[in-house]
């Protein structure tokens, strides 16, 4: 999950929405990484999710479902805003979760 967060941050960088929208490959990369985040969230046991209430699990899963099944209804502005505003704050809680899982505590 942390890899996907970092990839999204790198893909968005300091781009404006107009620059993002004009770059089809970057758009697809961010969409894929958002799907990866949601899929990873969906596959974590609820007990693990419950241990990290600061991660919006349901939102991650819902975004994944919307992107995976929305096809032509994907709103790039929502993708961009999510990537710019909502993804970066996930890095620290995900890092803490990973450390906790790695140590088995």
KEVEX-300544 format. One record per residue: residue number from 1; x, y, z of N, C-alpha, C in turn. Coordinates in nm, 2 decimals, always signed. Atoms other than C-alpha are relative to their C-alpha. Example, Ala and Ser with C-alpha at 12.3 -4.5 7.8 and 13.67 -1.06 7.14 Angstrom:
// residues 2
NODE,k,n_px,n_py,n_pz,ca_px,ca_py,ca_pz,c_px,c_py,c_pz
NODE,1,+0.09,-0.12,+0.00,+1.23,-0.45,+0.78,+0.09,+0.12,+0.00
NODE,2,-0.09,-0.11,+0.00,+1.37,-0.11,+0.71,-0.08,+0.11,+0.08
END
This chain:
// residues 105
NODE,k,n_px,n_py,n_pz,ca_px,ca_py,ca_pz,c_px,c_py,c_pz
NODE,1,+0.08,-0.12,+0.00,+0.00,+0.00,+0.00,+0.09,+0.13,+0.00
NODE,2,-0.09,-0.12,+0.00,+0.28,+0.24,+0.08,+0.06,+0.02,-0.13
NODE,3,-0.05,-0.01,+0.13,+0.43,+0.17,-0.26,-0.10,+0.08,-0.09
NODE,4,+0.11,-0.07,+0.08,+0.10,+0.28,-0.42,-0.01,+0.14,+0.04
NODE,5,+0.01,-0.14,-0.05,+0.08,+0.59,-0.21,+0.12,+0.08,-0.06
NODE,6,-0.12,-0.07,+0.05,+0.44,+0.69,-0.31,-0.01,+0.02,-0.15
NODE,7,+0.01,-0.01,+0.14,+0.37,+0.62,-0.67,-0.10,+0.11,-0.04
NODE,8,+0.10,-0.10,+0.03,+0.06,+0.84,-0.67,+0.06,+0.14,+0.03
NODE,9,-0.06,-0.13,-0.03,+0.25,+1.12,-0.50,+0.10,+0.04,-0.10
NODE,10,-0.10,-0.03,+0.11,+0.53,+1.09,-0.76,-0.07,+0.04,-0.13
NODE,11,+0.07,-0.03,+0.13,+0.28,+1.09,-1.05,-0.06,+0.13,+0.00
NODE,12,+0.07,-0.13,+0.00,+0.09,+1.39,-0.93,+0.10,+0.12,+0.02
NODE,13,-0.10,-0.10,-0.02,+0.39,+1.59,-0.81,-0.06,+0.14,+0.02
NODE,14,+0.06,-0.13,-0.01,+0.31,+1.96,-0.86,-0.08,+0.03,-0.12
NODE,15,+0.09,-0.02,+0.12,+0.09,+1.91,-1.16,-0.12,+0.08,+0.03
NODE,16,+0.13,-0.05,-0.01,-0.21,+2.12,-1.21,-0.10,-0.10,-0.06
NODE,17,+0.10,+0.10,+0.05,-0.54,+1.94,-1.29,+0.01,+0.00,-0.15
NODE,18,-0.01,-0.01,+0.14,-0.51,+2.06,-1.65,+0.12,-0.08,-0.06
NODE,19,-0.12,+0.08,+0.04,-0.16,+1.91,-1.68,-0.03,-0.15,+0.02
NODE,20,+0.03,+0.14,-0.03,-0.28,+1.59,-1.52,-0.10,-0.06,-0.11
NODE,21,+0.11,+0.04,+0.09,-0.59,+1.56,-1.74,+0.06,-0.02,-0.14
NODE,22,-0.06,+0.01,+0.14,-0.37,+1.61,-2.06,+0.09,-0.12,-0.01
NODE,23,-0.10,+0.11,+0.01,-0.14,+1.32,-1.97,-0.07,-0.13,+0.03
NODE,24,+0.08,+0.12,-0.01,-0.33,+1.00,-2.04,+0.07,-0.11,+0.08
NODE,25,-0.07,+0.11,-0.07,-0.06,+0.77,-1.92,+0.01,+0.03,+0.15
NODE,26,-0.01,-0.04,-0.14,-0.02,+0.96,-1.59,-0.14,-0.03,+0.07
NODE,27,+0.13,+0.02,-0.05,-0.40,+0.95,-1.54,-0.02,-0.15,+0.03
NODE,28,+0.02,+0.15,-0.01,-0.41,+0.57,-1.60,+0.09,-0.05,+0.11
NODE,29,-0.09,+0.05,-0.11,-0.11,+0.52,-1.36,-0.06,+0.03,+0.13
NODE,30,+0.06,-0.04,-0.13,-0.28,+0.71,-1.08,-0.13,-0.08,+0.02
NODE,31,+0.12,+0.08,-0.02,-0.61,+0.53,-1.14,+0.04,-0.14,+0.04
NODE,32,-0.04,+0.14,-0.03,-0.43,+0.19,-1.13,+0.05,+0.00,+0.14
NODE,33,-0.05,+0.00,-0.13,-0.25,+0.28,-0.81,-0.11,+0.02,+0.11
NODE,34,+0.12,-0.02,-0.09,-0.58,+0.40,-0.65,-0.07,-0.14,+0.01
NODE,35,+0.07,+0.13,+0.00,-0.73,+0.06,-0.75,+0.08,-0.10,+0.09
NODE,36,-0.09,+0.09,-0.08,-0.43,-0.12,-0.59,-0.02,+0.03,+0.15
NODE,37,+0.03,-0.03,-0.14,-0.48,+0.07,-0.27,-0.13,-0.06,+0.05
NODE,38,+0.13,+0.05,-0.04,-0.84,-0.02,-0.26,-0.01,-0.15,+0.01
NODE,39,+0.00,+0.14,+0.00,-0.78,-0.38,-0.35,+0.08,-0.06,+0.12
NODE,40,-0.08,+0.04,-0.11,-0.51,-0.41,-0.08,-0.09,+0.02,+0.13
NODE,41,+0.08,-0.03,-0.11,-0.75,-0.25,+0.17,-0.11,-0.11,+0.02
NODE,42,+0.11,+0.10,+0.00,-1.03,-0.50,+0.07,+0.05,-0.13,+0.05
NODE,43,-0.05,+0.14,-0.03,-0.80,-0.80,+0.12,+0.06,-0.01,+0.14
NODE,44,-0.05,+0.00,-0.13,-0.68,-0.70,+0.47,-0.12,-0.05,+0.09
NODE,45,+0.11,+0.04,-0.09,-0.87,-0.88,+0.75,-0.06,+0.12,+0.08
NODE,46,+0.07,-0.11,-0.07,-1.12,-0.67,+0.94,+0.07,+0.03,+0.13
NODE,47,-0.07,-0.02,-0.13,-0.92,-0.72,+1.26,+0.12,+0.10,-0.03
NODE,48,-0.11,-0.09,+0.03,-0.62,-0.55,+1.09,-0.05,+0.14,-0.03
NODE,49,+0.06,-0.13,+0.03,-0.84,-0.27,+0.96,-0.05,+0.07,+0.13
NODE,50,+0.04,-0.06,-0.13,-0.99,-0.22,+1.31,+0.11,+0.06,+0.08
NODE,51,-0.12,-0.05,-0.08,-0.64,-0.17,+1.45,+0.05,+0.13,-0.06
NODE,52,-0.05,-0.12,+0.06,-0.59,+0.13,+1.22,-0.12,+0.09,-0.04
NODE,53,+0.12,-0.08,+0.03,-0.91,+0.35,+1.24,+0.03,+0.13,-0.07
NODE,54,-0.03,-0.13,+0.07,-0.72,+0.65,+1.10,+0.02,-0.02,-0.15
NODE,55,+0.00,+0.03,+0.14,-0.71,+0.48,+0.76,-0.14,-0.02,-0.05
NODE,56,+0.14,+0.01,+0.04,-1.04,+0.53,+0.57,-0.02,-0.12,-0.09
NODE,57,+0.01,+0.13,+0.07,-1.08,+0.17,+0.47,-0.11,+0.00,-0.10
NODE,58,+0.12,+0.00,+0.09,-1.43,+0.20,+0.33,+0.02,+0.09,-0.12
NODE,59,-0.02,-0.09,+0.11,-1.34,+0.50,+0.12,+0.10,-0.05,-0.10
NODE,60,-0.09,+0.06,+0.09,-1.04,+0.32,-0.03,-0.06,-0.11,-0.08
NODE,61,+0.07,+0.11,+0.07,-1.25,+0.02,-0.12,-0.10,+0.05,-0.09
NODE,62,+0.10,-0.06,+0.09,-1.53,+0.23,-0.26,+0.06,+0.07,-0.12
NODE,63,-0.07,-0.07,+0.11,-1.29,+0.43,-0.47,+0.05,-0.11,-0.10
NODE,64,-0.05,+0.11,+0.09,-1.14,+0.11,-0.61,-0.12,-0.06,-0.08
NODE,65,+0.12,+0.06,+0.07,-1.49,-0.03,-0.69,-0.05,+0.10,-0.11
NODE,66,+0.05,-0.11,+0.09,-1.59,+0.30,-0.86,+0.10,+0.00,-0.13
NODE,67,-0.09,+0.00,+0.11,-1.27,+0.30,-1.07,+0.00,-0.13,-0.08
NODE,68,-0.01,+0.13,+0.07,-1.27,-0.07,-1.15,-0.13,-0.02,-0.09
NODE,69,+0.13,+0.03,+0.07,-1.64,-0.07,-1.27,-0.06,+0.12,-0.06
NODE,70,+0.06,-0.12,+0.05,-1.70,+0.29,-1.36,+0.02,+0.02,-0.15
NODE,71,-0.04,-0.01,+0.14,-1.53,+0.26,-1.70,-0.01,+0.14,-0.06
NODE,72,+0.00,-0.13,+0.07,-1.64,+0.57,-1.90,-0.06,+0.11,+0.09
NODE,73,+0.05,-0.10,-0.10,-1.79,+0.74,-1.59,+0.10,+0.05,+0.10
NODE,74,-0.10,-0.05,-0.09,-1.46,+0.81,-1.42,+0.02,+0.15,-0.01
NODE,75,-0.02,-0.14,+0.00,-1.43,+1.17,-1.32,+0.14,+0.03,+0.04
NODE,76,-0.14,-0.03,-0.02,-1.07,+1.28,-1.36,+0.02,+0.10,+0.11
NODE,77,-0.02,-0.10,-0.10,-1.12,+1.58,-1.13,-0.01,-0.07,+0.14
NODE,78,+0.01,+0.08,-0.12,-1.22,+1.34,-0.85,+0.12,-0.08,+0.03
NODE,79,-0.13,+0.08,-0.01,-0.92,+1.12,-0.92,+0.11,+0.09,+0.04
NODE,80,-0.11,-0.10,-0.03,-0.69,+1.42,-0.92,-0.01,+0.05,+0.15
NODE,81,+0.01,-0.06,-0.13,-0.83,+1.57,-0.60,+0.02,-0.11,+0.11
NODE,82,-0.03,+0.11,-0.10,-0.82,+1.23,-0.42,+0.15,-0.02,+0.01
NODE,83,-0.15,+0.02,+0.00,-0.46,+1.18,-0.53,+0.08,+0.11,+0.06
NODE,84,-0.08,-0.12,-0.06,-0.35,+1.53,-0.43,-0.03,+0.02,+0.14
NODE,85,+0.04,-0.04,-0.13,-0.55,+1.58,-0.11,-0.02,-0.12,+0.10
NODE,86,+0.04,+0.11,-0.10,-0.65,+1.24,+0.04,+0.11,-0.11,+0.01
NODE,87,-0.09,+0.10,-0.01,-0.37,+1.01,-0.05,+0.13,+0.03,+0.08
NODE,88,-0.12,-0.02,-0.07,-0.06,+1.18,+0.09,-0.01,-0.02,+0.16
NODE,89,+0.02,+0.02,-0.14,-0.20,+1.18,+0.45,-0.01,-0.15,+0.04
NODE,90,+0.01,+0.15,-0.04,-0.23,+0.80,+0.43,+0.14,-0.06,+0.02
NODE,91,-0.14,+0.06,+0.00,+0.15,+0.75,+0.41,+0.04,-0.03,+0.15
NODE,92,-0.04,+0.03,-0.14,+0.21,+0.78,+0.79,-0.08,-0.11,+0.06
NODE,93,+0.08,+0.11,-0.06,-0.08,+0.56,+0.91,+0.03,-0.13,-0.06
NODE,94,-0.03,+0.13,+0.06,+0.01,+0.30,+0.65,+0.14,-0.05,+0.04
NODE,95,-0.14,+0.04,-0.04,+0.38,+0.31,+0.75,-0.01,-0.06,+0.15
NODE,96,+0.02,+0.05,-0.14,+0.27,+0.26,+1.12,-0.06,-0.14,+0.00
NODE,97,+0.07,+0.13,+0.01,+0.04,-0.03,+1.02,+0.10,-0.10,-0.05
NODE,98,-0.10,+0.09,+0.05,+0.32,-0.19,+0.82,+0.10,-0.04,+0.11
NODE,99,-0.09,+0.03,-0.11,+0.56,-0.16,+1.11,-0.06,-0.09,+0.10
NODE,100,+0.07,+0.08,-0.10,+0.31,-0.31,+1.35,-0.02,-0.14,-0.06
NODE,101,+0.02,+0.13,+0.06,+0.24,-0.60,+1.11,+0.14,-0.07,-0.01
NODE,102,-0.14,+0.05,+0.02,+0.62,-0.65,+1.05,+0.05,-0.05,+0.14
NODE,103,-0.05,+0.04,-0.14,+0.68,-0.68,+1.43,-0.09,-0.10,+0.06
NODE,104,+0.10,+0.10,-0.06,+0.37,-0.89,+1.49,-0.07,+0.05,+0.12
NODE,105,+0.07,-0.06,-0.12,+0.23,-0.65,+1.75,-0.13,+0.05,-0.04
END
